[in-house]
Amino acid sequence: MSESVAQAGTAPEDRTVIGITFGNSNSSIAFTVDDKAEVIANEDGDRQIPTILSYVDGDEYYGQQAKAFLVRNPKNTVAYFRDFLGKDFKSIDPTHNHASAHPQDVDGVVSFTVKDKDDKKDEEGEVIEEVAASTLSVHEVATRYLRRLVGSASDYLGKKVTSAVITVPTNFNDKQKEALIAAANAAGIEVLQLISEPVAAVLAYDARPEAEVEDKIVVVAELGGTRSDVAVVASRGGMYTILATAHDYEFAGVALDKVLMDHFAKEFLKRNSSAADPRENAKSLAKLRLEAEATKKALSIGANASFSVESLSDGIDFASTINRLRYETIARSVLEGFNRLVESVVKKAGLDVLDVDEVILSGGTSHTPRIAQNLSNIFPSSTRLLAPSTNPSAINPSELQARGAALQASLIQEYDAADIDQSTHAAVTTVSHIANAIGVVSVNEAGEETFIPIVYPETAVPARRTVHIAAPKAGGDVLVKVVEGNTHIKVTKPEPKVKEEVSKSATVEDADDENEDDSDFSDDEEEEEEKREKVWKIGSTLAEAAIRGVKKGGKVEVTVNVHADLSVIVTTREVGAKGGVRGQL
Amino acid sequence: MATTVIPIPLPALPEGWAAEKDFKPIGKLTEATQRTLEPVGPHFLAHARRARHKRTFSEDDRIQAQERAKKVEDDNESEISEPEDSMMLQRDAKDWKSQDHYKVLGLSKYRWKATEEQIKKAHRKKVLKHHPDKKAAAGRVDDDNFFKCIQKATEVLLDPTKRRQFDSVDEEADVEPPTKKQLAKGNFYKLWGSVFKSEARFSKVHPVPTFGDDKSTKEEVENFYNFWYNFDSWRSFEYLDEDVPDDNENRDQKRHMERKNANARKKKKAEDNARLRKLLDDCSAGDERIKRFRQEANAAKNKKRLEREAAEKKAAEDAAAAKEAAEKAAKEAEEKAKQDRDASKKAKEAAKNAVKKNKRVLRGSVKDANYFVEGDASASVIDAVLGDVELVQAKIDADEIAELAGKLNGLKVADEIKGVWKAEVERLVGAGKIKEGEIKALNA
């Protein structure tokens, strides 16, 4: 089969589509079957395929096999290259490439020099002629890797994959996107669309059959191998708008590996005082790194994990174990960094943690239970935290993005390339988002006016929302007062009465030593605990309408329709009745 | 999205509230922020559809509903029924192996292309028509023969394995290779194309490259033949097995039959492979494109060769020309040298002659001066004078002789001649060429 089939503009009916997550550390491929996304396992049985290519004796290896060659053949192994796509040599961060092929500057283009062809050998295997190492641009490396990835998908599906949706970080610029599309095209794939990684993760959750469309604020924390990206996404009627993002290169999976590497290296030196530090030797370091990663993964699943490397340094084998508690203690500073990162993004979006309805943990590092636990401490209990350790129905965080991409691919595969282009054009995607909520005023049991939100802030217009609101118990004429609304955070200080109580009890318990600790503890807690709630504040009035003669126990339907020009049409009527009141402003 | 129900009640209408049509617009929305939607998800697609076609929510709802409704209708219409052959209705269900399952279900138009959905629908339709209960209602009790045929056909076609076995031997779906007569009328690509399209159904690998047409590139054609000469077929011939007796009475017999069947399958598979190969050989033999590509390749090769030969010829010619030019130049140089030699020889002779002549002038001059004596000169005087002249001549070179001859020429008076000689002798003596006293007669 020819590889050179023109890909751009494959006819919609001939397409075989997949979703690809092309990560800096790992990549995934997924397809959809009966509207459900499935992640594809490659020939080695991996669903997370390391983004690594390795060349040994002219053979190309990729994924887990290539990763193993980081120990024995680091010079001809290319890893962590995704982020270099479409960038100048000046602006790349080559930190992670220290243990593999180093990036080089070839006329400003990031390139790697690897020996990807075998030496010419005679029948006895004697080298006749050495073949010089070739210099591959990062573009070529990405093309080769994507070709392997898509090849695995084609093998799995039994059909040649023609098109794909690929996820990209939110901070990928146009040049990087172009470079990625060019690399994919060169690998023989039509790129239907590039979608943002956080949105792919949200889509993966929202596309579950049990999910309902609702207005919510979602924080997507993608904790990857070499970088962490956090985004605040407003999901309004199933449409997604990114409100804020943050990118961090310090708190990521490799930082956790590093902690474990240091821990075990020290333990090794303690046991073998005469041996050389395994961190000083490149090969030992590579072994250490591979095993540390495996141990980290094991600690995400079990409470204990073993660590064993043969011939770690000076030919000495090393085996040890670690429990999760110890790991969480030594990795504490890194683990807490994730919390600060998430908090900072929520703040950047101009929101409070109370505004967040859902937190999605995505990416391989999200398997770490402590990260989810830490996050659950900063968010209120009403926030759904979708991580495997806190929520049994959570989707595997490593697979979220690929699933989202596959779902999007299946949604748009029937459209022509021109159609997709037009629909993703800025003229369609750039729309007004209302700043304040629109709602009506109700009266609660205490007789206070309360705001009932109908259209939430940051909703893209045009938008239409309908609510059914109870009428007064007695029925009769009701007033529908449409107002703007806003939230603020109400902080309730613990009442001084409580303090008195505590001090009283403290004095009582002065004599009683047994209970002292306990009372101190409760004292602290009471003092720290402020009660914070989200409260709707009624803003300016937009319109008033009257519904007359509502039946006893009846309900009133209010539909608010905001147009693209910000004009609003309010339609109200009694549920089940004809007619109703309609007005425009 | 689902409508939310809120239990907190609305306030009652205050006394005296009144407005036109019960609606009182008061404020406007505050300014909105421009943000970029993420073009992802089904709801965005709906948004894009509305935005691009400038539809409102209710218009879009209506159009979508219409489209959905239309689709259902299409589904109903797409069920194509074909007339039932009365011979087919008479079939015995026991003879199911020779029955055309697609035809029984009314899908002979689709055959291997029929989807599972189509088969299910066709089955249901046939069942509704041919159910024995319906026959019984029409007065024909126990007429379930064709119904059994339908059930058998569905059983085979809905089981992927059995369906493949049946499709493998479904001759109705085969397209016969074109005869020479047909090919003579043209349509080569269309006729062979349909043959390979039908053969492609056995391919394990999809998509199968198409036969293409006259305009296909060399790569496409090569790709096509490569694919087909390495064709990976799932075609198998279990369907044609002879029945294996499944009673336990005769195990040997059973084994024998099984072996026989396996061999027959193998043989048929080999035959099928050979058939396909022959098909390809026939096709490629008549394929104008291959000939054309070969010619083009040859032409390209020939062109290269001709170019090389032309280059060689030119080089040879150039070399010959250069050699010739060199020879010519050498010859010319030689001739010139010869001429030069001749000229110098001539000049030398001329000079010699001139010297001779001048010497004669010198001698003549002394003779004209009568050897510087009055009256007849004695032989000794003449000898002495001529000896001196000889001496002078020997001491001076040709130019000086010529100069001296020029001075002497035309002089007739003896004193003047003598003066010239005297001056010459003095000059020579001054130059140290002649010792004083050596010349006597001229200097006297």
Interface residues (C-beta under 8 A of the other chain):
Chain A: M1 S2 S4 D14 G158 K159 K160 Q193 I195 S196 V199 A200 L203 D206 A207 E212 V213 E214 V233 G237 G238 M239 Y240 T241 I242 L243 G404 Q408 L411 I412 Q422 S423 T424 A426 V428 T429 T430 V431 S432 H433 I434 A435 N436 I438 V440 V441 S442 V443 N444 E449 T450 I452 E458 A460 V461 P462 R464 R465 T466 V467 H468 I469 A470 A471 P472 K473 G476 D477 V478 L479 V480 K481 E484 S540 T541 L542 A543 E544 A545 A546 I547 R548 K555 V556 E557 N561 V562 L566 V568 V570 V581 R582 G583 Q584 L585
Chain B: M1 A2 T3 T4 V5 I6 P7 I8 P9 L10 P11 A12 L13 P14 W17 A19 K21 D22 F23 K24 P25 I26 G27 K28 L29 T30 E31 A32 T33 Q34 R35 T36 L37 E38 P39 V40 G41 P42 H43 F44 L45 H47 A48 R49 R50 A51 R52 T56 F57 V205 H206 P207 P209 E219 E220 N223 F227
